[in-house]
Amino acid sequence: MMDHVDAIMQVMEAAFDPAYGEAWNRRQVSDALAMPHTRYLLANAKGANPALPEDAVGFTMSRQAADEEELLLIAVAPNARGRGVGAALMRRFIACAGERGVNRLFLEMRDGNPAYALYEHHGFLPVGRRRDYYRSGSEGPFDAVTFSRAID
Ligand SMILES: CC(C)(COP(=O)(O)OP(=O)(O)OC[C@H]1O[C@@H](n2cnc3c(N)ncnc32)[C@H](O)[C@@H]1OP(=O)(O)O)[C@@H](O)C(=O)NCCC(=O)NCCS
């Protein structure tokens, strides 16, 4: 049976274009999840927590540091996109972080990633830029744009 890291990797491998070098490998995912305060959410095709890991079509990974949390990754399998799964994951991520006392969220995005629509829709604003940060893909390098939003 699939475990949750398998479910994350299945979505990861489908979701990220290798041209940009944004995907994490299995080792990076399991090492990150072994650290305290690093968490994930899985979503099924309705955006809800899947009954079985096999049903996952999306995930988030995040890391909390005191009252701040960084969204490390958000991804939805290509065949499940455009139906609100990403938005549902984002709402769940923001709600979970708020319940844990987080009052500011951050994320970093490759400049030009269409995911900015999702971030702006959920209240994130660009607050910084790191030049040529994404270098491991076959294209680029690309700047990283940092987005942030408060949680009331
Ligand atoms: C970003 C991503 C998670 C969105 O998932 P999704 O399930 O399609 O999201 P939704 O259906 O909730 O759509 C969210 C919004 O983003 C827009 N959007 C998402 N992906 C888009 C794309 N590739 N091109 C254009 N618009 C896109 C949608 O139109 C929608 O806008 P709206 O809220 O104004 O209607 C998904 O496209 C993905 O996995 N991308 C590849 C991985 C990635 O780059 N992740 C971000 C960096 S970690």
PDBQT file of the ligand as one rigid body, heavy atoms in Angstrom, charges set to zero:
ROOT
HETATM    1  C1  LIG A 201      -0.440  26.058  -8.818  1.00  0.00    +0.000 C 
HETATM    2  C2  LIG A 201      -1.315  24.809  -8.760  1.00  0.00    +0.000 C 
HETATM    3  C3  LIG A 201      -1.076  24.094  -7.418  1.00  0.00    +0.000 C 
HETATM    4  C4  LIG A 201      -2.791  25.231  -8.832  1.00  0.00    +0.000 C 
HETATM    5  O1  LIG A 201      -3.617  24.082  -8.680  1.00  0.00    +0.000 OA
HETATM    6  P1  LIG A 201      -5.152  24.040  -9.210  1.00  0.00    +0.000 P 
HETATM    7  O2  LIG A 201      -5.831  22.904  -8.551  1.00  0.00    +0.000 OA
HETATM    8  O3  LIG A 201      -5.195  24.115 -10.690  1.00  0.00    +0.000 OA
HETATM    9  O4  LIG A 201      -5.696  25.412  -8.589  1.00  0.00    +0.000 OA
HETATM   10  P2  LIG A 201      -7.165  25.992  -8.714  1.00  0.00    +0.000 P 
HETATM   11  O5  LIG A 201      -8.023  25.159  -9.595  1.00  0.00    +0.000 OA
HETATM   12  O6  LIG A 201      -7.643  26.213  -7.306  1.00  0.00    +0.000 OA
HETATM   13  O7  LIG A 201      -6.859  27.400  -9.416  1.00  0.00    +0.000 OA
HETATM   14  C5  LIG A 201      -6.232  28.438  -8.675  1.00  0.00    +0.000 C 
HETATM   15  C6  LIG A 201      -6.038  29.705  -9.474  1.00  0.00    +0.000 C 
HETATM   16  O8  LIG A 201      -4.794  29.696 -10.153  1.00  0.00    +0.000 OA
HETATM   17  C7  LIG A 201      -4.970  29.750 -11.565  1.00  0.00    +0.000 C 
HETATM   18  N1  LIG A 201      -3.988  28.815 -12.114  1.00  0.00    +0.000 N 
HETATM   19  C8  LIG A 201      -3.485  27.753 -11.498  1.00  0.00    +0.000 A 
HETATM   20  N2  LIG A 201      -2.579  27.129 -12.268  1.00  0.00    +0.000 NA
HETATM   21  C9  LIG A 201      -2.523  27.827 -13.399  1.00  0.00    +0.000 A 
HETATM   22  C10 LIG A 201      -1.790  27.661 -14.576  1.00  0.00    +0.000 A 
HETATM   23  N3  LIG A 201      -0.919  26.648 -14.745  1.00  0.00    +0.000 N 
HETATM   24  N4  LIG A 201      -1.956  28.552 -15.554  1.00  0.00    +0.000 NA
HETATM   25  C11 LIG A 201      -2.819  29.577 -15.377  1.00  0.00    +0.000 A 
HETATM   26  N5  LIG A 201      -3.550  29.769 -14.279  1.00  0.00    +0.000 NA
HETATM   27  C12 LIG A 201      -3.415  28.895 -13.301  1.00  0.00    +0.000 A 
HETATM   28  C13 LIG A 201      -6.404  29.326 -11.768  1.00  0.00    +0.000 C 
HETATM   29  O9  LIG A 201      -6.946  29.886 -12.932  1.00  0.00    +0.000 OA
HETATM   30  C14 LIG A 201      -7.071  29.902 -10.547  1.00  0.00    +0.000 C 
HETATM   31  O10 LIG A 201      -7.263  31.306 -10.650  1.00  0.00    +0.000 OA
HETATM   32  P3  LIG A 201      -8.573  31.959 -10.031  1.00  0.00    +0.000 P 
HETATM   33  O11 LIG A 201      -8.524  31.648  -8.558  1.00  0.00    +0.000 OA
HETATM   34  O12 LIG A 201      -8.388  33.409 -10.325  1.00  0.00    +0.000 OA
HETATM   35  O13 LIG A 201      -9.715  31.309 -10.727  1.00  0.00    +0.000 OA
HETATM   36  C15 LIG A 201      -1.034  23.859  -9.946  1.00  0.00    +0.000 C 
HETATM   37  O14 LIG A 201      -1.144  24.585 -11.161  1.00  0.00    +0.000 OA
HETATM   38  C16 LIG A 201       0.317  23.176  -9.902  1.00  0.00    +0.000 C 
HETATM   39  O15 LIG A 201       0.487  22.122  -9.284  1.00  0.00    +0.000 OA
HETATM   40  N6  LIG A 201       1.341  23.750 -10.579  1.00  0.00    +0.000 N 
HETATM   41  C17 LIG A 201       2.649  23.120 -10.688  1.00  0.00    +0.000 C 
HETATM   42  C18 LIG A 201       3.379  23.114  -9.374  1.00  0.00    +0.000 C 
HETATM   43  C19 LIG A 201       3.795  24.499  -8.966  1.00  0.00    +0.000 C 
HETATM   44  O16 LIG A 201       4.377  25.242  -9.746  1.00  0.00    +0.000 OA
HETATM   45  N7  LIG A 201       3.524  24.857  -7.687  1.00  0.00    +0.000 N 
HETATM   46  C20 LIG A 201       3.848  26.174  -7.165  1.00  0.00    +0.000 C 
HETATM   47  C21 LIG A 201       5.260  26.277  -6.707  1.00  0.00    +0.000 C 
HETATM   48  S1  LIG A 201       5.610  25.243  -5.294  1.00  0.00    +0.000 SA
ENDROOT
TORSDOF 0
